[in-house]
Amino acid sequence: MDNQQKVGAVIVAAGSSQRMSGIDKVFALLGEKPVLAWVVDTFQKCTSIDQIVIVLSEQNLKQGEQLAAEQEWSKVTDVCPGGERRQDSVIAGLNRLNQCSWAVIHDGAPNFCMRVFDLEPGSSTPSHSHAWERLRRQAPL
């Protein structure tokens, strides 16, 4: 990847937390801060990530915007509402990235795993595992 290609992270956290008995896991405290803050902090520190979009449910949008403002994450370029389904939320986040060649999709809270995608149609790219390994070395989760 050359220096001109930008990498964006889309943190998809727009679920309804149905399995959590009404507890919203995205804003549940883990230690001294919400789970979402741990996730965003990791991407904020990663030198391979140029921008971050946080996708939340409509009811969590204001709380997410407030958290982003309080934390002063410089790479967070948008906090946007998700869609009815997970794939709708991913598309909403991808559409908010600005001029990124690559996107990392993270499931806001559940498993601390991510997928790396090339956004350049028809380009020859390193394998997903190669891209993931590069990110993992820079900001271990």
N, C-alpha and C positions, 0 to 999 in steps of 0.2 A: 504494500500500500504506500503510495507516495504521500508527501506532506500536504498536498492540496485536497485530498479526500477527507471529508468530515464524517465523523461518527456520531450518531445520535442515539440516545437511550430513551426508550418508551417504557415507562413503568405503568403497567396495567393493574389498577387496583379499584376497579369499578364494580366489583361483585357485591352481592347482598349479604354476605356472611350468614347465610341460612344455617349452616352446620355449626355455628358458634353460639347458638341460643340467644341471638340478639346482640352479642358482643361484637363490635366492629374490630376485627383483627388488625386492620390497617392503622388504626389510631390507638390500639391497645398498647400499654406501656410494656416495654421490654427493657428492664433495668431502669434507667432514668429518662428514656425518651420513647416516643411512639415507634412501632415497627417500621412505618413508612420513613421516618427520619433516618433509621439505620441504613435502609436501602439507598435513599437519595445521597446520604453522606458518602457511601462507598463509591457511587458513580461520580460525585463531585470531586473526589480525590483522585480518580483514575485519569491519568494524563491522556489516555486514548479517546476519552469521551469529550466531545466538543459542546454538546447541548443535551438537555434532558427535558422530556415532556412527561408530565404526570397525568394519568387518566383516572378520574374518580367518578363515583356515582353522583348523580345530580344532588342528592341530599348531603354529600360530603364535600361538595365543591368549595363552599366558603371556608370550611375548616382547613381544607388542603391549601387554599390560597393564603390563608392566615399563617399556616405553618411555614410555607415557602417564604413568605415575607419576614417572619420572625427569624428564620434560620439564615436568611440572606444568601441562599444558594445562587451563585453567579451563573451557573450553567442551566438553571431551570428557566426555559424560555416560555413555557406555557403550562397551565393547569387547566385541563379541559374535561368536559363531561364525556362519559363513555356511552356505549350503545346498549341495546337490549341484550345482545349476546357478546361473548368474549371477543369473537372475531370483529364485531362492529367496533368494539372499544380499541382494539389494536389498530384498525384502519383509521379511527379518529385520531389516535396518537401519531401514526405515521404521517397523516395529512398535516399535522402541525409542525413537523420537523422542517427546518429551513436549509435547503441545499446540502443535504447529507447524502453521501454515497453508500453508507452502511448504517444499519440500525440494529441495536441490541434490544430485544424484547424481554422484559422481566415481569414475572407475575408478582407484583407488589409485596405480598406477604408470605405465601404458603411454603415455599421450598428453597428459596435462595438459589434457584437455577435460572439460567437464561439461555436464549438462542440468539445467534448472530446471523444476520442476513445481509446480503449484498443488494443494494437498491439500484445498481446500475444495470439496466437491461442489456443482456448479451455480452457482458464483460467477462473476461477470464479472471477468476478470483481464487484466493487460497481456499482450502476446504474450511468448513464450519469449525472443525476441531482446531485447525491452525489459528483461525481468528480468535476463537475462545481462549486458546492457550496464551496468545499475546496479551489479551485483556486480563486473564487470570494472574499472569506474572506481575502486571503493573498494579493491580488492586485486588489482592486475594480476598475472597468473601469469607 
